[in-house]
Amino acid sequence: MSFGQGGPQWGPGGSQTPDWAALAEASEKRARRRKWLLMGGGALATIGVATAVAVAVVSANGDDASASDKPASGLPSSPEIPGASSPPEPSFEATTPPPPPDPKDYISSADKDKAPLSAAILFPGTKLTSGDKVYKKGATADTKRCASVTQPVLGRVLTKNKCTELMRVTYARGGVAVTVGVAVFDTEAQATKVKQQADKGLVTSLPGKGVGTFCRTTVCRGTYNAYGRYAYFTTTGFLAAKDVTKKDRKAYEVGDDLARFAFNQINRRGETQASAAANNPE
């Protein structure tokens, strides 16, 4: 007998005993079929999950250029913190202190050389000490008629270049006397021309105040120089009324000392005015 395609099968001879071998084989086939179905379903489920993940990954990393800037968690990105950049360093304007005034500027033009001026001011005191040598100071004199106290050749040069004043002072030591003459001009250019042109003629010697007459009838040595708006000269001779020769080294040394002293005094005048200007700027 039969119960249909899926029912129990009876063996030959019409016996009511079930064919256990056939049933067992059929049961085993059904069990294998279910196993394969489950395995196939699981594989399909795995493929489906993988496909979903792949789709999600592709969606998150698509062609959108801004996708890489989006946070993986899907949360909005943090805003930039104001002022996060380094603050600028404080800056200071570079300044350079002005150079100190040049002393020569104050003795090169009458426009700036405004300090009081006279022979007594330019050559103060009663003596001059130079190293171990001491010179006695004699008379001083000032005049605006420059050519009146010089030999004619020098006087013409001073007049041509518009000398405004000539100051004189005399120093003596060891029988040698020197009269220093300082001629004043409005500009440095005028004084420089005098230095270039004055190769002859002397400033008239100035006796007095313990210093006798000299260089009136004898040969004396003269020097010529200039600094700033000043031209300065020396007339050196013996108090014993004898000529000065090139062999008289003592006379030359005394004359050179006084010429150097005249330069130093003129330069000091410039330094004094420059220092006053630096300490009291306008």
C-alpha positions as CSV (number, residue, x, y, z in Angstrom):
1,M,0.0,0.0,0.0
2,S,1.0,3.5,-0.4
3,F,0.3,6.8,1.3
4,G,1.5,8.8,-1.7
5,Q,4.8,10.1,-2.8
6,G,6.0,11.2,0.6
7,G,4.4,8.4,2.8
8,P,5.8,5.2,4.2
9,Q,6.6,2.4,1.7
10,W,5.6,-1.2,2.3
11,G,7.9,-4.0,1.3
12,P,7.1,-7.0,-0.9
13,G,4.8,-9.7,0.2
14,G,2.2,-7.2,1.5
15,S,3.6,-7.3,5.0
16,Q,2.5,-4.5,7.3
17,T,6.0,-4.0,8.5
18,P,7.6,-0.7,7.1
19,D,10.6,-0.9,4.9
20,W,12.9,0.7,7.5
21,A,15.9,0.8,5.1
22,A,13.9,2.8,2.6
23,L,12.5,5.1,5.2
24,A,15.9,5.7,6.7
25,E,17.4,6.5,3.2
26,A,14.5,8.9,2.4
27,S,14.9,10.6,5.8
28,E,18.6,11.0,5.2
29,K,18.0,12.5,1.8
30,R,15.5,15.0,3.3
31,A,18.0,15.9,6.0
32,R,20.8,16.5,3.4
33,R,18.4,18.6,1.4
34,R,17.5,20.8,4.4
35,K,21.2,21.1,5.3
36,W,22.1,22.4,1.8
37,L,19.2,24.7,1.8
38,L,20.3,26.2,5.1
39,M,23.9,26.5,3.9
40,G,22.8,28.1,0.7
41,G,20.6,30.5,2.6
42,G,23.4,31.4,4.9
43,A,25.7,32.0,2.1
44,L,23.2,34.2,0.4
45,A,22.7,36.1,3.6
46,T,26.5,36.6,3.9
47,I,26.7,37.8,0.4
48,G,23.8,40.2,1.0
49,V,25.5,41.7,4.1
50,A,28.8,42.0,2.3
51,T,27.0,43.7,-0.6
52,A,25.3,46.1,1.8
53,V,28.6,47.0,3.4
54,A,30.2,47.5,0.1
55,V,27.4,49.7,-1.0
56,A,27.8,51.7,2.2
57,V,31.5,52.0,1.7
58,V,31.1,53.1,-1.9
59,S,28.5,55.6,-0.9
60,A,30.8,57.1,1.8
61,N,33.7,57.3,-0.6
62,G,32.0,58.3,-3.8
63,D,33.0,60.8,-6.3
64,D,32.0,63.7,-4.1
65,A,35.2,65.7,-3.5
66,S,34.1,66.8,-0.1
67,A,33.5,63.3,1.1
68,S,37.0,63.0,2.6
69,D,36.3,66.1,4.7
70,K,33.2,64.5,6.3
71,P,33.7,62.8,9.7
72,A,33.4,59.0,9.5
73,S,30.9,59.0,12.4
74,G,28.5,61.3,10.5
75,L,28.8,64.0,13.2
76,P,29.4,67.6,12.1
77,S,33.0,68.8,12.0
78,S,34.2,71.0,14.8
79,P,34.2,74.7,14.0
80,E,37.6,76.5,13.8
81,I,38.6,78.1,17.1
82,P,38.9,81.8,16.8
83,G,42.3,83.2,17.4
84,A,44.0,79.8,17.2
85,S,46.8,81.2,15.0
86,S,49.8,82.7,16.8
87,P,49.4,86.4,17.6
88,P,51.7,88.7,15.7
89,E,54.9,89.6,17.5
90,P,55.1,93.2,18.7
91,S,57.0,95.4,16.3
92,F,59.0,98.6,17.0
93,E,60.0,101.1,14.5
94,A,63.7,101.0,14.0
95,T,65.3,104.2,15.1
96,T,68.8,105.4,14.9
97,P,70.0,108.2,17.2
98,P,71.3,111.2,15.3
99,P,75.0,111.5,15.1
100,P,76.6,114.1,17.4
101,P,77.2,117.5,15.9
102,D,80.5,117.9,14.0
103,P,82.5,120.6,15.9
104,K,83.9,121.9,12.6
105,D,80.4,122.8,11.4
106,Y,80.3,125.4,14.1
107,I,83.5,127.1,13.1
108,S,83.1,126.9,9.4
109,S,80.5,129.5,8.9
110,A,79.5,132.8,10.6
111,D,75.9,131.7,10.5
112,K,76.6,129.0,13.1
113,D,79.7,130.3,14.9
114,K,77.9,132.6,17.3
115,A,79.9,132.3,20.5
116,P,81.6,135.5,21.8
117,L,85.0,136.0,20.2
118,S,88.1,138.0,21.1
119,A,91.8,137.4,21.5
120,A,91.4,137.2,25.3
121,I,88.5,134.6,25.0
122,L,90.3,132.5,22.4
123,F,93.6,132.6,24.4
124,P,92.7,132.8,28.1
125,G,95.0,132.7,31.1
126,T,98.4,134.1,31.8
127,K,100.6,131.3,30.5
128,L,100.7,128.2,28.3
129,T,101.9,124.9,29.5
130,S,102.9,122.4,26.8
131,G,104.4,119.2,28.3
132,D,107.3,120.3,30.4
133,K,107.5,123.7,28.7
134,V,105.9,126.8,30.1
135,Y,105.3,129.9,27.9
136,K,104.6,133.3,29.4
137,K,101.6,135.1,27.9
138,G,102.2,138.7,26.8
139,A,99.8,141.2,25.3
140,T,96.5,140.6,23.3
141,A,94.9,142.8,20.7
142,D,91.9,142.8,18.3
143,T,91.2,144.8,15.2
144,K,88.7,144.8,12.3
145,R,91.3,146.5,10.1
146,C,93.1,143.3,9.3
147,A,95.7,144.7,6.9
148,S,96.7,147.3,9.4
149,V,98.6,144.8,11.6
150,T,100.4,142.8,8.9
151,Q,103.1,143.3,6.3
152,P,101.7,144.6,3.0
153,V,101.8,141.4,1.0
154,L,99.8,139.5,3.6
155,G,97.5,142.4,4.2
156,R,96.4,142.4,0.6
157,V,95.5,138.7,0.7
158,L,93.4,139.3,3.8
159,T,91.6,142.2,2.3
160,K,91.0,140.4,-1.0
161,N,89.3,137.6,0.9
162,K,87.2,139.9,3.1
163,C,88.9,139.4,6.5
164,T,86.4,140.7,9.2
165,E,88.7,140.6,12.3
166,L,92.3,139.9,13.2
167,M,93.2,138.8,16.8
168,R,96.8,138.7,18.1
169,V,98.5,137.3,21.2
170,T,102.1,136.9,22.2
171,Y,103.9,134.2,24.2
172,A,107.6,134.0,25.1
173,R,110.0,131.4,26.5
174,G,113.8,131.2,26.7
175,G,114.5,134.3,24.7
176,V,112.2,133.4,21.9
177,A,108.9,135.2,21.3
178,V,105.9,134.3,19.1
179,T,103.0,136.4,18.0
180,V,100.0,134.3,17.0
181,G,97.5,136.0,14.6
182,V,94.1,134.6,13.9
183,A,92.1,136.2,11.0
184,V,88.3,135.7,10.9
185,F,86.2,135.2,7.7
186,D,82.5,134.6,7.0
187,T,83.2,131.2,5.3
188,E,85.6,128.4,5.3
189,A,86.2,128.9,1.6
190,Q,87.6,132.4,2.2
191,A,90.0,131.2,4.9
192,T,91.2,128.3,2.7
193,K,92.0,130.8,-0.1
194,V,94.1,132.8,2.3
195,K,96.1,129.8,3.3
196,Q,96.8,129.0,-0.4
197,Q,97.7,132.6,-1.3
198,A,99.6,133.7,1.8
199,D,103.2,132.6,1.1
200,K,104.8,135.9,2.0
201,G,104.4,138.5,4.6
202,L,104.0,138.3,8.4
203,V,101.6,139.4,11.1
204,T,103.2,142.3,12.9
205,S,104.7,141.2,16.2
206,L,102.9,142.4,19.4
207,P,105.1,143.3,22.4
208,G,103.9,144.3,25.8
209,K,103.1,142.9,29.3
210,G,106.7,141.8,30.0
211,V,107.6,140.9,26.4
212,G,110.0,143.2,24.6
213,T,110.0,144.3,21.0
214,F,111.0,141.7,18.4
215,C,110.8,141.0,14.7
216,R,110.9,144.7,13.6
217,T,114.3,144.9,12.1
218,T,115.4,141.3,12.0
219,V,114.6,138.2,10.0
220,C,111.8,136.2,11.6
221,R,110.1,132.9,10.8
222,G,106.4,132.9,9.6
223,T,103.8,130.1,9.3
224,Y,100.4,130.1,7.5
225,N,97.5,127.8,8.0
226,A,93.6,127.6,8.2
227,Y,90.9,125.7,9.9
228,G,87.2,126.3,9.5
229,R,86.6,130.0,8.8
230,Y,89.8,131.0,10.5
231,A,93.3,131.5,9.1
232,Y,96.1,131.5,11.6
233,F,99.7,132.7,11.5
234,T,102.8,132.8,13.6
235,T,105.6,135.3,13.7
236,T,108.7,133.9,15.6
237,G,111.8,135.8,16.5
238,F,114.5,136.3,19.1
239,L,114.1,138.9,21.8
240,A,117.9,139.6,21.5
241,A,117.3,141.1,18.0
242,K,119.0,138.6,15.9
243,D,117.9,136.8,12.7
244,V,116.2,133.4,12.8
245,T,118.0,130.9,10.5
246,K,117.1,127.3,9.5
247,K,119.7,126.1,12.1
248,D,117.8,127.7,15.0
249,R,115.8,124.6,15.9
250,K,114.7,126.2,19.2
251,A,112.9,129.0,17.4
252,Y,111.3,126.5,15.1
253,E,110.1,124.4,18.0
254,V,108.6,127.3,19.8
255,G,106.8,128.5,16.7
256,D,105.4,125.1,15.9
257,D,104.2,124.7,19.5
258,L,102.3,128.0,19.3
259,A,100.8,127.2,15.8
260,R,99.6,123.9,17.2
261,F,98.1,125.7,20.2
262,A,96.2,128.1,17.9
263,F,94.7,125.2,16.0
264,N,93.7,123.5,19.3
265,Q,92.0,126.6,20.5
266,I,90.0,127.1,17.3
267,N,89.0,123.5,17.4
268,R,88.0,123.7,21.0
269,R,85.7,126.6,20.2
270,G,83.9,124.3,17.7
271,E,83.7,121.5,20.3
272,T,82.2,123.8,22.9
273,Q,79.5,125.0,20.6
274,A,78.7,121.5,19.3
275,S,78.4,120.2,22.9
276,A,76.1,123.0,23.8
277,A,73.9,122.2,20.7
278,A,73.8,118.5,21.6
279,N,72.8,119.2,25.2
280,N,70.2,121.8,24.3
281,P,68.5,120.7,21.0
282,E,66.0,123.0,19.5
